[in-house]
Amino acid sequence: MAKAPVAKSMRPVAERAGEWWMREVMGCVRTRRALRTKFARVDFYAADIIGKLADGACIYSQVTAGQAEAVRTRRRKLEAIPWHPSERVLLLKLFSEPASAKGNAKLWYFRVHEYLHQDDQWVILDEKSPIKPEWFKAWREPDAK
């Protein structure tokens, strides 16, 4: 009897796109992704990516490629942390839509949620923030010449 195919996790791809999104859309001058290996795990206060703006402000983002339950789980995880008033906390949910009626091409987007920790509530900043195809590759610093 043949086994059912196992779905490939989109989380690493979503994290790479999230790092690009933090640089390109949010204007972060430095970003750092959390480390996840077989023997080690480094989380930045339950966030996958931390970004620094030019003025030194921090943006923490958690990225998910899961369904609604994954979003709820990550929200609860982020709500449990005592954030500083100057820090922004975002949750990026990766999703896709068909590019056309024919073919398998997809358009990718982030649904961006922000946690307003002073009010203890979540708001949706952007319902469909587009992702460029090159954002699925790892971020590389431009060569300083």
VEXBALUM-601730 format. One record per residue (C-alpha): residue number from 1; residue in one letter; x, y, z. Coordinates in Angstrom, 1 decimal, m for minus. Layout:
BEGIN
<node><logu>NUM</logu><nulo>A</nulo><x>X</x><y>Y</y><z>Z</z></node>
...
//
This chain:
BEGIN
<node><logu>1</logu><nulo>M</nulo><x>0.0</x><y>0.0</y><z>0.0</z></node>
<node><logu>2</logu><nulo>A</nulo><x>1.4</x><y>3.4</y><z>m1.0</z></node>
<node><logu>3</logu><nulo>K</nulo><x>1.9</x><y>6.1</y><z>1.6</z></node>
<node><logu>4</logu><nulo>A</nulo><x>0.2</x><y>9.4</y><z>1.2</z></node>
<node><logu>5</logu><nulo>P</nulo><x>2.7</x><y>12.1</y><z>0.1</z></node>
<node><logu>6</logu><nulo>V</nulo><x>4.0</x><y>14.3</y><z>2.9</z></node>
<node><logu>7</logu><nulo>A</nulo><x>3.6</x><y>18.0</y><z>2.4</z></node>
<node><logu>8</logu><nulo>K</nulo><x>6.9</x><y>20.0</y><z>2.3</z></node>
<node><logu>9</logu><nulo>S</nulo><x>7.1</x><y>22.7</y><z>5.0</z></node>
<node><logu>10</logu><nulo>M</nulo><x>7.0</x><y>26.2</y><z>3.6</z></node>
<node><logu>11</logu><nulo>R</nulo><x>8.4</x><y>27.7</y><z>6.8</z></node>
<node><logu>12</logu><nulo>P</nulo><x>12.1</x><y>28.1</y><z>5.7</z></node>
<node><logu>13</logu><nulo>V</nulo><x>10.9</x><y>29.7</y><z>2.5</z></node>
<node><logu>14</logu><nulo>A</nulo><x>8.6</x><y>32.0</y><z>4.4</z></node>
<node><logu>15</logu><nulo>E</nulo><x>11.4</x><y>33.0</y><z>6.7</z></node>
<node><logu>16</logu><nulo>R</nulo><x>13.7</x><y>33.9</y><z>3.8</z></node>
<node><logu>17</logu><nulo>A</nulo><x>10.9</x><y>36.0</y><z>2.2</z></node>
<node><logu>18</logu><nulo>G</nulo><x>10.2</x><y>37.6</y><z>5.6</z></node>
<node><logu>19</logu><nulo>E</nulo><x>13.7</x><y>38.8</y><z>5.9</z></node>
<node><logu>20</logu><nulo>W</nulo><x>13.6</x><y>40.4</y><z>2.5</z></node>
<node><logu>21</logu><nulo>W</nulo><x>10.2</x><y>41.9</y><z>3.4</z></node>
<node><logu>22</logu><nulo>M</nulo><x>11.6</x><y>43.4</y><z>6.6</z></node>
<node><logu>23</logu><nulo>R</nulo><x>14.4</x><y>45.0</y><z>4.5</z></node>
<node><logu>24</logu><nulo>E</nulo><x>12.4</x><y>46.2</y><z>1.5</z></node>
<node><logu>25</logu><nulo>V</nulo><x>9.0</x><y>47.1</y><z>3.0</z></node>
<node><logu>26</logu><nulo>M</nulo><x>9.7</x><y>48.0</y><z>6.6</z></node>
<node><logu>27</logu><nulo>G</nulo><x>13.1</x><y>49.7</y><z>5.8</z></node>
<node><logu>28</logu><nulo>C</nulo><x>15.3</x><y>47.7</y><z>8.2</z></node>
<node><logu>29</logu><nulo>V</nulo><x>19.0</x><y>48.4</y><z>7.8</z></node>
<node><logu>30</logu><nulo>R</nulo><x>20.0</x><y>45.2</y><z>9.6</z></node>
<node><logu>31</logu><nulo>T</nulo><x>18.1</x><y>41.9</y><z>9.9</z></node>
<node><logu>32</logu><nulo>R</nulo><x>18.9</x><y>38.6</y><z>11.7</z></node>
<node><logu>33</logu><nulo>R</nulo><x>17.0</x><y>35.4</y><z>11.4</z></node>
<node><logu>34</logu><nulo>A</nulo><x>16.7</x><y>32.9</y><z>14.3</z></node>
<node><logu>35</logu><nulo>L</nulo><x>18.9</x><y>29.8</y><z>14.2</z></node>
<node><logu>36</logu><nulo>R</nulo><x>17.3</x><y>26.4</y><z>14.0</z></node>
<node><logu>37</logu><nulo>T</nulo><x>19.6</x><y>23.3</y><z>13.5</z></node>
<node><logu>38</logu><nulo>K</nulo><x>19.5</x><y>19.8</y><z>14.6</z></node>
<node><logu>39</logu><nulo>F</nulo><x>21.4</x><y>20.5</y><z>17.9</z></node>
<node><logu>40</logu><nulo>A</nulo><x>20.7</x><y>24.2</y><z>18.6</z></node>
<node><logu>41</logu><nulo>R</nulo><x>17.9</x><y>26.7</y><z>18.6</z></node>
<node><logu>42</logu><nulo>V</nulo><x>18.1</x><y>30.4</y><z>19.0</z></node>
<node><logu>43</logu><nulo>D</nulo><x>15.0</x><y>32.5</y><z>19.2</z></node>
<node><logu>44</logu><nulo>F</nulo><x>14.8</x><y>36.3</y><z>19.5</z></node>
<node><logu>45</logu><nulo>Y</nulo><x>12.0</x><y>36.6</y><z>22.1</z></node>
<node><logu>46</logu><nulo>A</nulo><x>9.9</x><y>34.1</y><z>20.2</z></node>
<node><logu>47</logu><nulo>A</nulo><x>10.4</x><y>35.9</y><z>16.9</z></node>
<node><logu>48</logu><nulo>D</nulo><x>11.9</x><y>34.4</y><z>13.7</z></node>
<node><logu>49</logu><nulo>I</nulo><x>13.4</x><y>37.7</y><z>12.5</z></node>
<node><logu>50</logu><nulo>I</nulo><x>14.6</x><y>40.8</y><z>14.2</z></node>
<node><logu>51</logu><nulo>G</nulo><x>15.1</x><y>44.0</y><z>12.2</z></node>
<node><logu>52</logu><nulo>K</nulo><x>16.7</x><y>47.3</y><z>13.2</z></node>
<node><logu>53</logu><nulo>L</nulo><x>15.7</x><y>50.6</y><z>11.7</z></node>
<node><logu>54</logu><nulo>A</nulo><x>18.1</x><y>53.4</y><z>11.0</z></node>
<node><logu>55</logu><nulo>D</nulo><x>17.0</x><y>55.2</y><z>14.2</z></node>
<node><logu>56</logu><nulo>G</nulo><x>17.8</x><y>52.0</y><z>16.3</z></node>
<node><logu>57</logu><nulo>A</nulo><x>14.2</x><y>50.9</y><z>16.8</z></node>
<node><logu>58</logu><nulo>C</nulo><x>13.6</x><y>47.1</y><z>16.7</z></node>
<node><logu>59</logu><nulo>I</nulo><x>11.0</x><y>45.2</y><z>14.8</z></node>
<node><logu>60</logu><nulo>Y</nulo><x>10.3</x><y>41.6</y><z>15.8</z></node>
<node><logu>61</logu><nulo>S</nulo><x>8.5</x><y>39.3</y><z>13.4</z></node>
<node><logu>62</logu><nulo>Q</nulo><x>7.2</x><y>35.8</y><z>13.6</z></node>
<node><logu>63</logu><nulo>V</nulo><x>6.6</x><y>34.1</y><z>10.2</z></node>
<node><logu>64</logu><nulo>T</nulo><x>4.2</x><y>31.3</y><z>9.6</z></node>
<node><logu>65</logu><nulo>A</nulo><x>3.1</x><y>29.3</y><z>6.5</z></node>
<node><logu>66</logu><nulo>G</nulo><x>0.5</x><y>27.4</y><z>8.4</z></node>
<node><logu>67</logu><nulo>Q</nulo><x>m3.3</x><y>27.7</y><z>8.7</z></node>
<node><logu>68</logu><nulo>A</nulo><x>m5.4</x><y>29.6</y><z>11.2</z></node>
<node><logu>69</logu><nulo>E</nulo><x>m4.4</x><y>27.5</y><z>14.1</z></node>
<node><logu>70</logu><nulo>A</nulo><x>m0.7</x><y>28.3</y><z>13.5</z></node>
<node><logu>71</logu><nulo>V</nulo><x>m1.5</x><y>32.0</y><z>13.5</z></node>
<node><logu>72</logu><nulo>R</nulo><x>m3.4</x><y>31.6</y><z>16.9</z></node>
<node><logu>73</logu><nulo>T</nulo><x>m0.6</x><y>29.7</y><z>18.4</z></node>
<node><logu>74</logu><nulo>R</nulo><x>2.0</x><y>32.2</y><z>17.4</z></node>
<node><logu>75</logu><nulo>R</nulo><x>m0.2</x><y>35.1</y><z>18.6</z></node>
<node><logu>76</logu><nulo>R</nulo><x>m0.4</x><y>33.5</y><z>22.1</z></node>
<node><logu>77</logu><nulo>K</nulo><x>3.4</x><y>33.0</y><z>22.1</z></node>
<node><logu>78</logu><nulo>L</nulo><x>4.0</x><y>36.6</y><z>21.3</z></node>
<node><logu>79</logu><nulo>E</nulo><x>1.4</x><y>38.0</y><z>23.7</z></node>
<node><logu>80</logu><nulo>A</nulo><x>3.1</x><y>36.2</y><z>26.6</z></node>
<node><logu>81</logu><nulo>I</nulo><x>6.3</x><y>38.4</y><z>26.3</z></node>
<node><logu>82</logu><nulo>P</nulo><x>6.6</x><y>41.7</y><z>28.0</z></node>
<node><logu>83</logu><nulo>W</nulo><x>7.5</x><y>44.0</y><z>25.1</z></node>
<node><logu>84</logu><nulo>H</nulo><x>9.1</x><y>47.4</y><z>25.4</z></node>
<node><logu>85</logu><nulo>P</nulo><x>6.9</x><y>50.2</y><z>24.3</z></node>
<node><logu>86</logu><nulo>S</nulo><x>9.3</x><y>51.2</y><z>21.5</z></node>
<node><logu>87</logu><nulo>E</nulo><x>9.4</x><y>47.7</y><z>20.0</z></node>
<node><logu>88</logu><nulo>R</nulo><x>7.1</x><y>46.6</y><z>17.1</z></node>
<node><logu>89</logu><nulo>V</nulo><x>5.8</x><y>43.1</y><z>17.0</z></node>
<node><logu>90</logu><nulo>L</nulo><x>4.6</x><y>41.6</y><z>13.7</z></node>
<node><logu>91</logu><nulo>L</nulo><x>3.2</x><y>38.3</y><z>12.5</z></node>
<node><logu>92</logu><nulo>L</nulo><x>3.6</x><y>37.5</y><z>8.8</z></node>
<node><logu>93</logu><nulo>K</nulo><x>1.4</x><y>34.8</y><z>7.3</z></node>
<node><logu>94</logu><nulo>L</nulo><x>2.5</x><y>33.4</y><z>3.9</z></node>
<node><logu>95</logu><nulo>F</nulo><x>m0.3</x><y>32.5</y><z>1.5</z></node>
<node><logu>96</logu><nulo>S</nulo><x>m0.7</x><y>32.1</y><z>m2.2</z></node>
<node><logu>97</logu><nulo>E</nulo><x>m3.3</x><y>32.6</y><z>m5.0</z></node>
<node><logu>98</logu><nulo>P</nulo><x>m3.3</x><y>31.2</y><z>m8.5</z></node>
<node><logu>99</logu><nulo>A</nulo><x>m1.7</x><y>33.6</y><z>m11.0</z></node>
<node><logu>100</logu><nulo>S</nulo><x>m4.2</x><y>32.7</y><z>m13.7</z></node>
<node><logu>101</logu><nulo>A</nulo><x>m7.0</x><y>30.3</y><z>m14.4</z></node>
<node><logu>102</logu><nulo>K</nulo><x>m4.5</x><y>28.0</y><z>m16.3</z></node>
<node><logu>103</logu><nulo>G</nulo><x>m1.3</x><y>26.5</y><z>m15.1</z></node>
<node><logu>104</logu><nulo>N</nulo><x>0.3</x><y>26.0</y><z>m11.7</z></node>
<node><logu>105</logu><nulo>A</nulo><x>1.8</x><y>29.5</y><z>m11.3</z></node>
<node><logu>106</logu><nulo>K</nulo><x>1.1</x><y>31.2</y><z>m8.0</z></node>
<node><logu>107</logu><nulo>L</nulo><x>1.3</x><y>34.7</y><z>m6.6</z></node>
<node><logu>108</logu><nulo>W</nulo><x>2.6</x><y>34.9</y><z>m3.1</z></node>
<node><logu>109</logu><nulo>Y</nulo><x>1.6</x><y>37.3</y><z>m0.3</z></node>
<node><logu>110</logu><nulo>F</nulo><x>2.0</x><y>38.0</y><z>3.3</z></node>
<node><logu>111</logu><nulo>R</nulo><x>m0.9</x><y>38.9</y><z>5.5</z></node>
<node><logu>112</logu><nulo>V</nulo><x>0.7</x><y>41.2</y><z>8.1</z></node>
<node><logu>113</logu><nulo>H</nulo><x>m0.7</x><y>41.3</y><z>11.7</z></node>
<node><logu>114</logu><nulo>E</nulo><x>0.7</x><y>43.8</y><z>14.3</z></node>
<node><logu>115</logu><nulo>Y</nulo><x>0.5</x><y>43.3</y><z>18.0</z></node>
<node><logu>116</logu><nulo>L</nulo><x>m0.3</x><y>46.5</y><z>19.8</z></node>
<node><logu>117</logu><nulo>H</nulo><x>1.1</x><y>45.5</y><z>23.2</z></node>
<node><logu>118</logu><nulo>Q</nulo><x>0.0</x><y>48.6</y><z>25.0</z></node>
<node><logu>119</logu><nulo>D</nulo><x>m3.7</x><y>47.8</y><z>24.1</z></node>
<node><logu>120</logu><nulo>D</nulo><x>m3.2</x><y>44.0</y><z>24.1</z></node>
<node><logu>121</logu><nulo>Q</nulo><x>m4.8</x><y>43.6</y><z>20.6</z></node>
<node><logu>122</logu><nulo>W</nulo><x>m3.9</x><y>42.5</y><z>17.1</z></node>
<node><logu>123</logu><nulo>V</nulo><x>m4.6</x><y>44.6</y><z>14.0</z></node>
<node><logu>124</logu><nulo>I</nulo><x>m4.1</x><y>43.7</y><z>10.3</z></node>
<node><logu>125</logu><nulo>L</nulo><x>m1.6</x><y>46.1</y><z>8.8</z></node>
<node><logu>126</logu><nulo>D</nulo><x>m1.8</x><y>44.7</y><z>5.3</z></node>
<node><logu>127</logu><nulo>E</nulo><x>m4.2</x><y>42.1</y><z>3.9</z></node>
<node><logu>128</logu><nulo>K</nulo><x>m2.1</x><y>41.2</y><z>0.8</z></node>
<node><logu>129</logu><nulo>S</nulo><x>1.5</x><y>42.4</y><z>0.9</z></node>
<node><logu>130</logu><nulo>P</nulo><x>3.0</x><y>41.0</y><z>m2.4</z></node>
<node><logu>131</logu><nulo>I</nulo><x>6.2</x><y>39.0</y><z>m2.4</z></node>
<node><logu>132</logu><nulo>K</nulo><x>8.7</x><y>39.1</y><z>m5.2</z></node>
<node><logu>133</logu><nulo>P</nulo><x>10.0</x><y>35.7</y><z>m6.5</z></node>
<node><logu>134</logu><nulo>E</nulo><x>13.6</x><y>36.6</y><z>m5.7</z></node>
<node><logu>135</logu><nulo>W</nulo><x>12.7</x><y>37.0</y><z>m2.0</z></node>
<node><logu>136</logu><nulo>F</nulo><x>12.5</x><y>33.2</y><z>m1.7</z></node>
<node><logu>137</logu><nulo>K</nulo><x>16.3</x><y>33.1</y><z>m1.9</z></node>
<node><logu>138</logu><nulo>A</nulo><x>18.5</x><y>33.9</y><z>1.1</z></node>
<node><logu>139</logu><nulo>W</nulo><x>19.3</x><y>37.5</y><z>1.8</z></node>
<node><logu>140</logu><nulo>R</nulo><x>22.8</x><y>38.5</y><z>0.9</z></node>
<node><logu>141</logu><nulo>E</nulo><x>24.4</x><y>41.7</y><z>1.9</z></node>
<node><logu>142</logu><nulo>P</nulo><x>25.3</x><y>43.8</y><z>m1.2</z></node>
<node><logu>143</logu><nulo>D</nulo><x>29.0</x><y>43.9</y><z>m1.9</z></node>
<node><logu>144</logu><nulo>A</nulo><x>30.6</x><y>47.0</y><z>m0.6</z></node>
<node><logu>145</logu><nulo>K</nulo><x>32.9</x><y>48.3</y><z>m3.3</z></node>
//
